[in-house]
Amino acid sequence: MTSLMHMVVENYNELMESKRDPVVDSWLFMSSPVPVVTILLVYLYFVLKLGPKLMEKREAFDLKGVLIGYNLYQVLFSTWLCCQAMTVKSALPHLLNHTCRNPSTNKEFQFALANGAWWYFFSKIVELLDTVFFVLRKKQSQVTFLHVYHHSCTMFFSWGYLKFLPGEQGVVIGLLNSFVHVVMYTYYLIAALGPRFQKYLWWKKYMTWMQLTQFCIMLAYLISIIAMDCKLPKALTFFFVANVVVFLYLFSNFYRKAYIKPKSSLTGDVKTIKSQ
């Protein structure tokens, strides 16, 4: 047992040292996995156990002002992330003007890629507040497996991407996700404004369509990288493929339960009433 633990520690140290980037390591939360793991564990403990217990005998918090400010911030920040991917110094122009067989070795480009990835990772930490607000407003039914899994994975794996496997294919993933979040948080912003704005929220189910379309585009993009045998980190590509497939399944299952199954049940009820 002691030798096994020693081997694990040695392999961990070797991995951390071999992938160490002094610049990235100097950034917040990046020198060690301890801070990000701590954030994740505190998040899971609060939203799944402590928070619901604390709110059990309390009135739900009225967070209207907070939610308006938070969702506005998310819209603006997600828009900024999209713009970062389309600036001259960032990766999208590079991806459009270079073949997958010629990844950039330009230091300025690599720094821009890492810098954008850190801000994307930071946005995923902030997005954990989505679930915290659900708990404080006693909306525990919205703290689903899909919701918690999605937020936890994107936060933790975006840290791992920047730390261990930064690659140019991550830019397309981040751009698509950030664009979807612009739309998604715009919806939440309108919803937070109050009941008189409910008439503008008829397009809720189309957000799930957009998310599913996003995953399909991501999957097609990643498969094309594999098919063309691009000189991009293959481990990262396969990692992205696995995660996209999982998210595609989970979001498809959510869409079926939320929008297709209720209609089927309603149709069955109508048929039953007519036959009576």
Contacts in CASP RR format, 6 or more apart in sequence:
PFRMAT RR
TARGET T0000
AUTHOR 0000-0000-0000
METHOD contacts of the structure
MODEL  1
MTSLMHMVVENYNELMESKRDPVVDSWLFMSSPVPVVTILLVYLYFVLKL
GPKLMEKREAFDLKGVLIGYNLYQVLFSTWLCCQAMTVKSALPHLLNHTC
RNPSTNKEFQFALANGAWWYFFSKIVELLDTVFFVLRKKQSQVTFLHVYH
HSCTMFFSWGYLKFLPGEQGVVIGLLNSFVHVVMYTYYLIAALGPRFQKY
LWWKKYMTWMQLTQFCIMLAYLISIIAMDCKLPKALTFFFVANVVVFLYL
FSNFYRKAYIKPKSSLTGDVKTIKSQ
15 164 0 8 1.000
16 32 0 8 1.000
19 163 0 8 1.000
19 164 0 8 1.000
21 114 0 8 1.000
23 111 0 8 1.000
23 114 0 8 1.000
24 30 0 8 1.000
24 114 0 8 1.000
24 118 0 8 1.000
24 162 0 8 1.000
24 163 0 8 1.000
25 31 0 8 1.000
27 118 0 8 1.000
28 122 0 8 1.000
29 35 0 8 1.000
29 36 0 8 1.000
29 39 0 8 1.000
29 121 0 8 1.000
29 125 0 8 1.000
29 159 0 8 1.000
30 118 0 8 1.000
30 159 0 8 1.000
30 162 0 8 1.000
30 163 0 8 1.000
33 159 0 8 1.000
33 163 0 8 1.000
36 155 0 8 1.000
36 156 0 8 1.000
36 159 0 8 1.000
37 156 0 8 1.000
39 125 0 8 1.000
39 128 0 8 1.000
39 155 0 8 1.000
40 152 0 8 1.000
40 155 0 8 1.000
40 156 0 8 1.000
43 128 0 8 1.000
43 131 0 8 1.000
43 132 0 8 1.000
43 151 0 8 1.000
43 152 0 8 1.000
44 148 0 8 1.000
44 152 0 8 1.000
46 132 0 8 1.000
46 135 0 8 1.000
47 131 0 8 1.000
47 132 0 8 1.000
47 134 0 8 1.000
47 135 0 8 1.000
47 143 0 8 1.000
47 148 0 8 1.000
48 143 0 8 1.000
48 148 0 8 1.000
51 135 0 8 1.000
51 136 0 8 1.000
52 135 0 8 1.000
52 140 0 8 1.000
55 135 0 8 1.000
55 136 0 8 1.000
55 138 0 8 1.000
60 136 0 8 1.000
60 137 0 8 1.000
60 138 0 8 1.000
60 139 0 8 1.000
61 136 0 8 1.000
61 137 0 8 1.000
63 133 0 8 1.000
63 136 0 8 1.000
63 137 0 8 1.000
64 192 0 8 1.000
64 194 0 8 1.000
65 192 0 8 1.000
66 133 0 8 1.000
67 133 0 8 1.000
67 188 0 8 1.000
67 192 0 8 1.000
68 189 0 8 1.000
68 192 0 8 1.000
68 193 0 8 1.000
70 129 0 8 1.000
70 133 0 8 1.000
71 185 0 8 1.000
71 186 0 8 1.000
71 188 0 8 1.000
71 189 0 8 1.000
71 192 0 8 1.000
72 189 0 8 1.000
74 126 0 8 1.000
74 127 0 8 1.000
74 181 0 8 1.000
74 185 0 8 1.000
74 188 0 8 1.000
75 182 0 8 1.000
75 185 0 8 1.000
75 186 0 8 1.000
75 189 0 8 1.000
77 123 0 8 1.000
77 126 0 8 1.000
78 123 0 8 1.000
78 178 0 8 1.000
78 179 0 8 1.000
78 181 0 8 1.000
78 182 0 8 1.000
78 185 0 8 1.000
79 178 0 8 1.000
79 182 0 8 1.000
81 116 0 8 1.000
81 119 0 8 1.000
81 120 0 8 1.000
81 123 0 8 1.000
81 174 0 8 1.000
81 175 0 8 1.000
81 178 0 8 1.000
82 175 0 8 1.000
82 178 0 8 1.000
82 179 0 8 1.000
82 182 0 8 1.000
84 90 0 8 1.000
84 116 0 8 1.000
84 119 0 8 1.000
85 91 0 8 1.000
85 92 0 8 1.000
85 171 0 8 1.000
85 174 0 8 1.000
85 175 0 8 1.000
85 178 0 8 1.000
86 92 0 8 1.000
86 93 0 8 1.000
86 175 0 8 1.000
87 93 0 8 1.000
89 108 0 8 1.000
89 109 0 8 1.000
89 112 0 8 1.000
90 112 0 8 1.000
90 113 0 8 1.000
90 116 0 8 1.000
90 171 0 8 1.000
91 109 0 8 1.000
91 112 0 8 1.000
91 113 0 8 1.000
91 168 0 8 1.000
91 171 0 8 1.000
92 171 0 8 1.000
92 172 0 8 1.000
92 175 0 8 1.000
94 104 0 8 1.000
94 109 0 8 1.000
94 168 0 8 1.000
95 168 0 8 1.000
95 171 0 8 1.000
95 172 0 8 1.000
98 104 0 8 1.000
100 225 0 8 1.000
100 228 0 8 1.000
100 230 0 8 1.000
100 231 0 8 1.000
100 232 0 8 1.000
101 228 0 8 1.000
101 230 0 8 1.000
101 231 0 8 1.000
102 231 0 8 1.000
103 167 0 8 1.000
103 168 0 8 1.000
103 231 0 8 1.000
103 232 0 8 1.000
104 110 0 8 1.000
104 168 0 8 1.000
110 166 0 8 1.000
113 166 0 8 1.000
113 167 0 8 1.000
113 168 0 8 1.000
113 171 0 8 1.000
114 162 0 8 1.000
114 166 0 8 1.000
117 158 0 8 1.000
117 161 0 8 1.000
117 162 0 8 1.000
117 166 0 8 1.000
117 170 0 8 1.000
118 162 0 8 1.000
120 158 0 8 1.000
120 174 0 8 1.000
120 178 0 8 1.000
121 155 0 8 1.000
121 158 0 8 1.000
121 159 0 8 1.000
121 161 0 8 1.000
121 162 0 8 1.000
123 178 0 8 1.000
124 151 0 8 1.000
124 154 0 8 1.000
124 155 0 8 1.000
124 158 0 8 1.000
125 155 0 8 1.000
127 151 0 8 1.000
127 154 0 8 1.000
127 155 0 8 1.000
128 151 0 8 1.000
128 155 0 8 1.000
130 147 0 8 1.000
130 151 0 8 1.000
131 143 0 8 1.000
131 147 0 8 1.000
131 148 0 8 1.000
131 151 0 8 1.000
134 140 0 8 1.000
134 142 0 8 1.000
134 143 0 8 1.000
134 147 0 8 1.000
135 143 0 8 1.000
144 254 0 8 1.000
145 250 0 8 1.000
146 250 0 8 1.000
146 251 0 8 1.000
146 253 0 8 1.000
146 254 0 8 1.000
149 250 0 8 1.000
150 247 0 8 1.000
150 250 0 8 1.000
153 243 0 8 1.000
154 177 0 8 1.000
157 239 0 8 1.000
157 243 0 8 1.000
161 167 0 8 1.000
161 170 0 8 1.000
161 236 0 8 1.000
165 233 0 8 1.000
165 235 0 8 1.000
165 236 0 8 1.000
165 239 0 8 1.000
167 232 0 8 1.000
167 233 0 8 1.000
167 236 0 8 1.000
168 232 0 8 1.000
169 221 0 8 1.000
169 222 0 8 1.000
169 225 0 8 1.000
169 230 0 8 1.000
169 232 0 8 1.000
169 233 0 8 1.000
169 236 0 8 1.000
169 237 0 8 1.000
169 240 0 8 1.000
170 236 0 8 1.000
170 240 0 8 1.000
172 218 0 8 1.000
172 221 0 8 1.000
173 218 0 8 1.000
173 240 0 8 1.000
176 214 0 8 1.000
176 217 0 8 1.000
176 218 0 8 1.000
177 214 0 8 1.000
179 214 0 8 1.000
180 207 0 8 1.000
180 210 0 8 1.000
180 211 0 8 1.000
180 214 0 8 1.000
183 207 0 8 1.000
183 210 0 8 1.000
184 207 0 8 1.000
184 211 0 8 1.000
187 201 0 8 1.000
187 203 0 8 1.000
187 204 0 8 1.000
187 207 0 8 1.000
190 197 0 8 1.000
190 200 0 8 1.000
190 201 0 8 1.000
191 197 0 8 1.000
191 198 0 8 1.000
191 201 0 8 1.000
205 255 0 8 1.000
205 258 0 8 1.000
205 259 0 8 1.000
208 251 0 8 1.000
208 254 0 8 1.000
208 255 0 8 1.000
208 258 0 8 1.000
208 259 0 8 1.000
209 255 0 8 1.000
211 251 0 8 1.000
212 248 0 8 1.000
212 251 0 8 1.000
212 252 0 8 1.000
212 255 0 8 1.000
215 244 0 8 1.000
215 247 0 8 1.000
215 248 0 8 1.000
215 251 0 8 1.000
216 248 0 8 1.000
218 240 0 8 1.000
218 244 0 8 1.000
219 241 0 8 1.000
219 244 0 8 1.000
219 245 0 8 1.000
219 248 0 8 1.000
222 237 0 8 1.000
222 240 0 8 1.000
222 241 0 8 1.000
222 244 0 8 1.000
223 241 0 8 1.000
225 232 0 8 1.000
225 237 0 8 1.000
226 234 0 8 1.000
226 237 0 8 1.000
226 238 0 8 1.000
226 241 0 8 1.000
230 237 0 8 1.000
END
